[in-house]
Amino acid sequence: MSRDILLGVIIGAQGLNGEVKVKTFTQTPNGLGAYGALHAKDGRKFAVRASRPGKGDIAIVQFEGLRDRSAAEALKGIELYVDRQKLPPPDADEFYHADLVGLAAHDGEDRLLGTVSGIHNFGAGDVIAIAQPDGSDLLLPFTRDVVPVIDLKAGRIVVVAPEETDEKEEWT
């Protein structure tokens, strides 16, 4: 099964020559073009011609065929994906968020809590979202203490509800 991995989102134009600013979700902003052409959900392809780091997690990117500011401005909001198979395997104790989505979430007594629906970061660290059978979402800190077991082969995680809100070591 092929899964798309979100590597970045175009947040605006940069300059007059068709460059765009991309908020990246890669380890370093320059990693955006490391896996070949990117694509949007609508099927458009974007080949990175040049890239340089901006501030923080922003990359300044020139795509093949994009030569003017108005064309660059028209791309604002486009999410940029790569096929999961093009990415290297993660290191031990590292996970691509997309690999976690769909895993069954169980508590410490092996009761099914729901299914992992996403990993989010609202600015204070990663949060794991678990879609529960009643349709509600359970949002918990994505830390080793709260999610001590991730078993990709078995298709499940184990969740231990936090008892207090101390700063914990995050999964990477």
VMD Tcl script that draws the C-alpha trace (Angstrom):
set ca {
  {0.00 0.00 0.00}
  {1.36 3.39 -0.96}
  {0.99 6.28 1.45}
  {1.71 9.90 0.81}
  {3.88 11.72 3.33}
  {3.36 15.45 3.77}
  {6.75 17.17 3.46}
  {5.63 20.79 3.35}
  {3.04 23.41 2.51}
  {3.52 26.46 0.32}
  {2.88 29.53 2.46}
  {3.54 32.28 -0.07}
  {5.65 33.79 -2.81}
  {9.24 34.95 -2.29}
  {10.56 37.69 -4.54}
  {9.66 38.30 -8.17}
  {11.16 35.28 -9.93}
  {8.72 32.52 -8.98}
  {10.28 31.32 -5.75}
  {7.96 30.16 -2.97}
  {8.25 29.92 0.81}
  {7.53 26.40 2.04}
  {6.89 25.45 5.65}
  {8.70 22.13 5.81}
  {8.07 19.04 7.90}
  {11.47 17.54 7.10}
  {14.41 17.22 9.49}
  {16.05 20.18 7.78}
  {14.42 22.62 5.36}
  {16.86 21.59 2.61}
  {15.48 18.03 2.73}
  {12.41 19.02 0.72}
  {13.72 17.93 -2.67}
  {15.84 15.00 -1.52}
  {13.32 12.34 -2.61}
  {12.50 13.47 -6.13}
  {9.45 15.27 -7.43}
  {6.79 16.28 -4.97}
  {3.09 16.14 -5.72}
  {-0.14 17.76 -4.62}
  {-3.31 15.83 -3.81}
  {-4.77 16.97 -7.14}
  {-1.95 15.18 -9.01}
  {0.19 18.18 -9.96}
  {3.93 17.46 -9.79}
  {6.58 19.85 -8.49}
  {10.26 19.26 -9.22}
  {12.60 21.23 -6.97}
  {15.12 23.12 -9.10}
  {16.78 24.94 -6.20}
  {16.25 25.28 -2.48}
  {17.80 27.28 0.31}
  {16.97 27.55 3.99}
  {14.85 30.43 5.26}
  {14.07 31.17 8.89}
  {13.31 28.20 11.14}
  {11.48 25.45 9.27}
  {10.99 27.54 6.11}
  {12.67 26.75 2.79}
  {12.84 29.11 -0.16}
  {12.18 26.91 -3.20}
  {12.35 27.35 -6.95}
  {10.27 24.75 -8.80}
  {10.93 23.77 -12.42}
  {8.77 25.87 -14.75}
  {7.77 28.44 -12.13}
  {9.21 31.79 -13.22}
  {7.05 34.67 -11.93}
  {5.53 35.94 -8.71}
  {1.89 35.65 -9.78}
  {2.33 31.94 -10.58}
  {4.06 31.47 -7.22}
  {1.28 33.31 -5.37}
  {-1.31 31.02 -6.97}
  {0.29 28.04 -5.22}
  {-0.25 29.35 -1.68}
  {-1.78 26.64 0.50}
  {-0.70 23.71 -1.70}
  {0.46 20.75 0.38}
  {3.51 18.94 -1.00}
  {3.72 15.16 -0.68}
  {6.11 12.36 -1.52}
  {5.32 8.66 -1.77}
  {6.21 6.87 1.50}
  {8.27 4.31 -0.42}
  {10.76 7.01 -1.47}
  {11.73 7.78 2.13}
  {14.45 5.91 3.99}
  {13.43 3.66 6.86}
  {13.35 5.53 10.16}
  {15.92 4.81 12.85}
  {15.01 2.70 15.88}
  {12.49 4.52 18.06}
  {11.65 6.92 15.23}
  {8.41 6.88 13.27}
  {6.84 8.60 10.33}
  {3.56 9.99 11.58}
  {1.77 8.49 8.56}
  {2.90 5.01 9.67}
  {1.05 5.47 12.98}
  {-2.27 6.58 11.50}
  {-4.69 3.65 11.47}
  {-3.01 1.69 14.27}
  {-5.28 0.26 16.95}
  {-4.85 2.00 20.31}
  {-5.15 -0.20 23.40}
  {-4.89 0.66 27.07}
  {-2.56 -1.11 29.52}
  {-5.19 -3.81 30.10}
  {-5.50 -4.50 26.34}
  {-8.90 -2.81 25.95}
  {-9.41 -1.15 22.58}
  {-9.57 2.63 22.94}
  {-9.87 3.43 19.24}
  {-7.70 4.09 16.21}
  {-4.86 6.56 15.78}
  {-6.25 9.29 13.54}
  {-3.30 11.69 13.55}
  {-0.32 13.29 15.24}
  {-0.58 17.04 15.71}
  {1.60 19.79 17.08}
  {-0.17 22.92 18.28}
  {3.04 24.47 19.56}
  {3.57 22.70 22.88}
  {4.75 19.30 21.62}
  {3.26 16.43 19.69}
  {-0.27 15.24 20.49}
  {-1.65 11.87 19.42}
  {-5.30 11.81 18.32}
  {-7.26 8.62 18.86}
  {-10.65 8.28 17.17}
  {-12.89 6.50 19.67}
  {-15.80 4.22 18.76}
  {-18.33 6.85 19.93}
  {-16.99 9.31 17.34}
  {-15.08 11.52 19.77}
  {-11.35 12.12 19.66}
  {-9.03 11.40 22.56}
  {-6.06 13.79 22.48}
  {-3.01 12.85 24.55}
  {0.61 13.96 24.71}
  {2.70 11.86 22.33}
  {5.43 10.92 24.80}
  {7.13 7.67 25.74}
  {5.31 7.69 29.09}
  {1.87 8.00 27.51}
  {2.59 5.77 24.48}
  {5.17 3.28 25.78}
  {4.56 0.65 23.07}
  {4.43 1.17 19.31}
  {4.26 -2.09 17.39}
  {4.00 -1.34 13.69}
  {4.11 -5.01 12.69}
  {1.17 -5.87 14.97}
  {-0.64 -2.68 13.95}
  {-1.11 -1.37 17.49}
  {0.02 0.99 20.19}
  {-0.42 0.88 23.95}
  {-1.61 4.05 25.68}
  {-1.18 4.80 29.36}
  {-3.27 7.81 30.41}
  {-1.10 10.49 32.02}
  {-1.62 11.13 35.73}
  {0.19 14.47 35.77}
  {1.51 16.98 33.26}
  {5.29 16.85 33.74}
  {7.51 17.44 30.73}
  {8.28 14.05 29.21}
  {10.70 12.74 26.59}
  {9.03 12.87 23.15}
  {9.12 10.27 20.42}
  {11.03 11.50 17.39}
}
mol new
graphics top color blue
foreach p $ca { graphics top sphere $p radius 0.5 }
foreach p [lrange $ca 0 end-1] q [lrange $ca 1 end] { graphics top cylinder $p $q radius 0.2 }
display resetview
